[in-house]
């Protein structure tokens, strides 16, 4: 046993680039394996009979048609409302023009 306190200790070996690549590969593989083991298993879909498929398809088509009908009714109501507002504005413009024509007649006299 060497009791000399000034003796040199061996320097630790440096890890080469290949060593770091190996460490990264091992850690990455371990993470992927852990993810695969921990993740939930996908549920297999149950087969659907042709009758069930067509019944669901018809129900979906009916829902789509009902939605389209509701949209068309709302568009029709908005259209009627806009036409009524346009009629009111037309009446106001006509009354303003009539009043302006009267003022113009009075100013000519």
C-alpha positions in Angstrom: 0.0 0.0 0.0 1.3 3.3 -1.0 1.1 6.0 1.8 2.5 8.8 -0.3 -0.2 11.5 -0.3 1.3 13.2 -3.4 0.9 10.2 -5.6 -1.1 10.7 -8.7 -4.5 9.1 -9.0 -5.4 7.5 -12.2 -7.6 9.8 -14.4 -11.0 8.5 -15.2 -11.5 7.3 -18.7 -13.3 9.6 -21.1 -16.4 8.1 -22.9 -16.0 8.2 -26.6 -18.6 9.2 -29.2 -19.4 5.6 -29.8 -19.9 5.0 -26.1 -22.4 7.9 -25.9 -24.2 6.6 -28.9 -24.5 3.2 -27.3 -25.8 4.7 -24.1 -28.4 6.7 -26.0 -29.5 3.7 -28.0 -29.9 1.6 -24.8 -31.9 4.3 -23.0 -34.1 4.9 -26.1 -34.8 1.2 -26.5 -35.7 0.9 -22.8 -38.1 3.9 -23.1 -39.8 2.4 -26.2 -40.1 -1.0 -24.5 -41.6 0.7 -21.4 -44.0 2.7 -23.6 -45.2 -0.5 -25.4 -45.7 -2.4 -22.2 -47.5 0.5 -20.4 -49.7 1.8 -23.2 -53.3 0.4 -23.3 -54.1 -2.2 -25.8 -56.3 -1.1 -28.7 -59.9 -2.3 -28.6 -60.9 -4.4 -31.5 -64.0 -3.2 -33.3 -67.0 -5.6 -33.3 -68.2 -6.5 -36.7 -71.5 -4.8 -37.7 -74.2 -6.6 -39.6 -75.4 -5.2 -42.9 -78.9 -4.5 -41.4 -77.4 -2.6 -38.5 -75.2 -0.6 -40.8 -78.1 0.4 -43.1 -80.3 1.2 -40.1 -77.6 3.5 -38.7 -77.1 5.0 -42.1 -80.8 5.8 -42.5 -80.9 7.3 -39.0 -78.0 9.5 -39.9 -79.6 10.5 -43.2 -82.8 11.5 -41.3 -80.8 13.6 -38.8 -79.0 15.3 -41.7 -82.3 16.0 -43.5 -83.9 17.4 -40.3 -80.9 19.7 -39.8 -81.1 20.9 -43.4 -84.8 21.5 -43.1 -84.2 23.6 -39.9 -81.5 25.6 -41.7 -83.8 26.2 -44.7 -86.6 27.3 -42.4 -84.3 29.7 -40.6 -83.0 31.1 -44.0 -86.6 31.6 -45.1 -87.5 33.5 -41.9 -84.4 35.7 -42.3 -85.3 36.3 -46.0 -88.9 37.4 -45.0 -87.5 39.7 -42.3 -85.0 41.3 -44.7 -87.8 41.9 -47.3 -90.0 43.5 -44.6 -87.1 45.8 -43.5 -86.4 46.7 -47.2 -90.1 47.5 -47.7 -90.0 49.8 -44.6 -86.9 51.5 -45.8 -88.5 52.0 -49.3 -91.5 53.6 -47.6 -89.3 56.0 -45.6 -87.3 56.9 -48.8 -90.5 57.6 -50.6 -91.8 59.9 -47.9 -88.5 61.8 -47.7 -88.6 62.2 -51.5 -92.2 63.5 -51.3 -91.3 66.0 -48.6 -88.3 67.1 -50.6 -90.4 67.6 -53.7 -92.9 69.8 -51.7 -90.0 71.9 -50.3 -88.7 72.3 -53.9 -92.1 73.4 -55.1 -92.4 76.0 -52.3 -89.0 77.4 -53.0 -89.9 77.9 -56.7 -93.0 79.9 -55.8 
